[in-house]
């Protein structure tokens, strides 16, 4: 699967297009096929480091909102 991976805080230059392996879901998790993913201002703030969230652990994949199939 292809993802945009953010390894460091910064501008658009820190967005890396990568292939990653799909892992099997663990207990309490599901596997979903995203058909559409929303990237919003929170993702941009997390990328730049201007939003201080404990959940902004690097590296991360932007796009916390999605629609698809379970």
Residue pairs with C-beta under 8 A, 6 or more apart in sequence:
1 19
1 20
1 21
1 22
2 17
2 18
2 19
2 20
3 17
3 18
3 20
3 61
4 15
4 16
4 17
4 18
4 61
4 62
4 63
5 15
5 16
5 17
5 18
5 20
5 59
5 60
5 61
6 14
6 15
6 16
6 46
6 47
6 58
6 59
6 60
6 61
6 62
7 14
7 16
7 58
7 59
8 14
8 58
9 47
9 48
9 49
9 58
10 47
10 48
10 49
11 48
14 47
15 47
22 31
24 31
25 31
30 70
31 70
32 66
32 68
32 69
32 70
33 68
33 69
34 66
34 67
34 68
35 66
35 67
35 68
35 69
36 66
36 67
36 68
37 63
37 65
37 66
37 67
38 63
38 64
38 65
38 66
39 62
39 63
40 65
42 51
42 64
43 62
43 63
43 64
44 62
45 51
46 53
46 56
46 60
46 62
47 62
49 56
